Amino acid sequence: MSSLAAELEAAARIGADGGGVSRFAWTPELSRANDWLMQRLREIDLEAEVDPAGNVFGRWKAGKGPAVLVGSHLDTVPRGGRYDGALGVLAALATARALRADGVEPKRPLWVVSFNDEEGSRFQTGMLGSRAFCGELDLEDWRRRGVADAMAHAGFEFERLADARGVEGVGAYLELHVEQGPVLEQSGEDLGIVTAITGLLGFRVKLLGTANHAGTTPMDVRRDALAGASRLVLELRQEARARDDMTANVGVLSVEPGGFNVIPGLAEFTIDVRSPTPAGFERAEAFVRATVERIAGEEGLGMEISPTHRKPPVALDQGLQDALVQAAQAEGASFRLMPSGAGHDAMVLAHYVPAAMLFVPSRGGISHSPDEYTPPEQCELGARVLGRAVRALVA
């Protein structure tokens, strides 16, 4: 077993949960994983620390100028997979280890990072660690969600989150990640070089009708909130299927009063729409709002629509994409240029420094699941390509 595969297995045992992995921000499980990572970093003579936002850094203080930052995250979704996030962190570790072993003296600093709370599983605060590192603080919202109390319980000071800002010391960010989708596996290509990270747009919608007897109320006079929600779900799907720059999902839906013989008077649900292009993002947002309003009017329903998050798409750095292309070609790896359909810490960093991402295939397109899997040889290939690109930047 390669050292990368062995370290992936070792990391997966920390927070092991029913075949998957559960490691959330400011929990003992993530703390143990961070301690384990810092030990590995110190073994190759990197200066390891946890910053005030819970991010783990391993710093190779060499050369001059801004650092090349490489990594991902160790936190997970509930019963998540062993590759999502962890592969990027451990490939960054492997890159630094290989440079040490080869006696390379970097001409600029090299930092390995594991950003905290990328998934946002515990408090729905995705990318909190990278946002704090970049100075994007939302303290009132985070306090309301319980972050301050959790941090205090874990020995951190909420009031010191601003001290985590450090992006000014970074000149480039690279992140290896599993694709979390089926494109590479279906195409048979070894790698994906990410051109842009999709925009993320979320809503919470309430449709308000009239609860009434399901057997005695004529069909043509009903104000059925669930019927309106059902129409919306299908129209969202139809629109997304008709476009190549949009995905749409309704993942949570509840109705009241919830009786089998009662017409639903309230339907409350979430909407997740995404697009990798600015124009597609704006069209998707306009479509959601217009469709909710139209269907509510046609069904005689009251409506409320509230945005829950809005993160426009982010283009990644062309120069770093070129470096990854050259590294892939040097390894003889096939690749495609592709957008990311999921959000990553790179989309936060990309607003401040040149950033790039590299994908390896996910078997069956499965992620956020104990069934998540990428073969060892594909993990190793991704790590080698990442390592080549980093070496070219620092050597």
Salt bridges, closest charged atoms under 4 A:
GLU7 OE2 - ARG97 NH2 2.80
GLU9 OE1 - ARG82 NH1 2.82
GLU43 OE2 - ARG40 NH2 3.00
GLU47 OE1 - LYS61 NZ 3.07
GLU49 OE2 - ARG59 NH1 2.48
ASP75 OD1 - HIS73 ND1 3.32
ASP84 OD1 - HIS73 NE2 3.36
ASP84 OD1 - HIS177 NE2 2.90
ASP84 OD2 - HIS368 NE2 3.09
ASP102 OD2 - ARG391 NH2 2.82
GLU118 OE1 - HIS73 NE2 3.29
GLU119 OE2 - HIS73 NE2 3.94
GLU119 OE1 - HIS368 NE2 3.40
ASP141 OD1 - ARG144 NH2 2.62
ASP141 OD2 - ARG145 NE 2.76
ASP163 OD2 - ARG160 NE 3.18
GLU168 OE2 - ARG165 NE 2.42
GLU189 OE1 - ARG336 NE 2.60
GLU235 OE2 - ARG231 NH2 3.68
GLU235 OE1 - ARG294 NH2 2.34
GLU239 OE2 - ARG243 NH1 3.35
ASP245 OD1 - ARG243 NE 2.96
ASP245 OD2 - ARG283 NH2 2.52
GLU268 OE2 - ARG204 NH1 3.87
ASP272 OD1 - ARG274 NE 2.97
GLU282 OE2 - ARG310 NH2 3.10
GLU285 OE2 - ARG289 NE 3.86
GLU285 OE1 - ARG310 NH2 2.82
GLU298 OE1 - ARG231 NH2 2.55
GLU298 OE1 - ARG294 NH1 3.54
GLU299 OE2 - ARG231 NH1 3.04
GLU331 OE1 - ARG384 NE 3.09
GLU331 OE2 - ARG388 NE 2.82
